[in-house]
Amino acid sequence: MTEVLDRIDEERLREWFVKQRWFGSKASDVAHLNVLEAFTLRDDPPQLVLALIEARFPSGTHEVYQVPIGVRPVDEGWTERVIAETNADTFYDALADPAHARELLHLMRSGVDVLAGDGTLGFRWSGGAGEGGTVEVRPVGVEQSNSSIVFGEALILKAFRRVEPGVNPELELLRFLSERAFPHIAPIVGWFQYEGRLMDATLGVLQEYLAGASDGWDLALDALGADPEAFLAHVRALGVVTGELHTALGSEATDPAFAPEQPSTEAISILTATIDEEIERIFVELPELDALESIRGRGQDVQERLHMLANVGAAGRVIRTHGDYHLGQTMLADRGWVILDFEGEPARPISQRRLKRSPLRDVAGMLRSFSYAAAGSRILRDAPAPEGWEERARATFLDGYFETVDPALLPPGEDPTQKMLSIFELEKAVYELRYELNNRPDWVAIPAAGIARLLDSNGGT
C-alpha cells in the first residue's frame, strides 16, 4: 500500500468521501473505508495516486470507487476539492488538477501498464481525432455519477467513479462502433482499466469532443420556447440515425457479445418478474398527490399490460442497445446527430446493462423523452408546447426509424411491433415514476400521465 494514503486520517477521508456528488449511497451510513489498491502514477511533486476505495455499510454490503488523489505542499495554497491536510501536504481530488489530468492523457498515449499489489492499471490508446489537444484542461459542469474533463476542446475523458466488475458498456459499444466507422458517435481515442484479484473493470474512456454541438434536450426546449417547428425538422433525421445505430449494433453475427439473438422465454420471465417487484413497491407506497390520482390503485393493470410481453409471439431479435436513450444523450453537430453515453442506466449493475435487449426499448425511451420535453418546456421555460406537438414528434421520429432500421430486428408486422413498443414505453414510464418520486416530486405528473395514457390505449402508440 502506498505510504501517501497512510498519511490521510480515515475519518477525514470519510467526511470528504460521503459529500461527493459521485458517491451514490448518501442515504446509507459508511461503516468503514478500505483502500483496496493504490497505484502511484507520478512520484515527483505534485504526486498522483489512483486509489480503489471500498465503502462498507453496516448491512454488510459494499461499493468500490475510483479516487485519483493528488498531493501538493501546503505552502502552494492548493484549496480546490481538498480531502485533507497535514503539516506538510495537501491531499485533493486529482481530477481538479490540470497537471494530473494531463498525466492520465499521457499514460493512455503511452499505452503503459502500471503494477501495484495484485493488480494492474492498463492504459490504452487507439488514436484518432484531436491527438494534440492538450493545451487547456477544464472539468465539464457539475459532477454527477462520473467525472469528465476536456482537453484543448478536442478530447473528453469520462472517469467512472463507481467501479464494477466487467467491461463498461460505454467502452464496449464505442470500440465496436468506432472500429466500424459508424459516423454518428464521438469516436473512442483511449481508455484505462483495472485488472487484478478484485475484479476486471473499466475506469475511464477518452473520446473526440464535440465542440460547438447542441445538446438534443436543450435544442428541443429552445425550439419549444421560440419556434416549435424548428425542432420537428430535425426529429426525422434523429429517427433515421437511431435506426442506423440499431442496424449497426445488430450487424455482427460472428461476435457472441453482439450477435442478434432470439429472445428466450426465460429472459422475458426474468424481466417481467423484476418489473413486477418494482411495480408492487411503487404502487403500494404512492403518496397522496393529485398528480397521481389517474394511476392510483392501477398497479395490477400495469402488471397485466407488461405481462403481455410474454404473449406477443414473434418478438424480433435482441441486440446490444444504447440502454438509456433520450434527448439528453444526443447532440446535433455539423455532421448531423451524434449519440453519446453508451454506459446504460447507471442505477443498474453492469451485468444487466450488458444484456441484449429489443431495440424497441431504446425507441420507447426516446418517445418518453418527447413527453418530457413538452412538459419540461412548460415547467422550466414557462412555454407550453403547442397542442399536438408531442404526437407529431413521435410520429415523425418513428417514420424515420422504421424506414431505416433492419426489419429483421423487429417483430414481423405492424401490430406486434406497436404492441411491444407500448409495453416498453410503460416499463420506462414506471422507471421514471420511481425516479421522480425519489428525486423530483414536482415532476411526477409526467410519468403518471404517460402510464395512464398507455393503460387506457389499446396497446398501440
Number of C-alpha atoms within 10 A of each C-alpha: 14 15 9 17 17 10 13 16 13 15 12 12 16 16 13 15 19 18 11 14 14 18 18 17 13 12 7 12 13 19 13 14 19 12 17 16 21 24 20 19 18 15 10 8 10 14 19 27 21 18 21 22 20 20 22 18 16 11 10 7 8 15 16 21 22 20 22 23 24 26 26 18 17 15 10 9 9 16 13 12 15 18 21 20 19 12 8 10 18 21 27 24 17 23 22 20 19 18 15 23 22 18 14 21 22 15 20 23 18 12 15 15 15 14 17 14 13 11 19 18 22 19 23 21 20 16 14 14 15 17 15 10 16 18 10 12 21 17 18 13 9 9 12 13 15 17 20 20 23 23 25 18 19 18 28 26 25 19 23 22 21 20 22 20 16 16 17 24 23 20 21 16 21 23 17 16 19 18 12 10 11 16 17 22 22 22 24 28 25 25 26 24 18 25 17 15 10 14 13 18 19 25 24 24 24 27 23 22 22 18 13 11 16 17 17 23 19 15 18 25 24 17 16 25 16 10 12 16 13 14 17 21 12 19 23 20 18 27 26 20 23 29 23 20 24 23 19 18 21 23 16 14 11 9 9 9 14 23 17 24 18 14 17 10 10 10 14 15 14 11 15 19 14 11 18 19 11 14 22 14 12 17 19 11 9 16 14 9 12 10 18 19 16 14 19 17 13 15 16 13 13 24 19 12 17 22 19 15 21 18 11 14 11 15 19 22 20 22 25 23 26 29 24 19 25 21 22 18 17 21 24 19 15 12 9 14 25 23 23 18 21 21 21 20 15 13 9 9 13 19 13 11 22 24 16 21 21 26 27 24 23 23 24 24 22 25 25 24 20 22 19 22 22 22 21 22 20 16 14 11 13 11 17 16 19 12 9 9 16 21 14 14 21 23 16 19 25 22 16 19 23 15 13 18 22 16 15 12 22 21 21 14 10 10 13 21 19 16 20 28 25 25 25 21 26 26 22 21 23 22 16 19 26 20 15 17 15 10 11 11 15 12 19 21 19 21 25 21 18 22 22 19 15 20 19 10 10 10 17 15 19
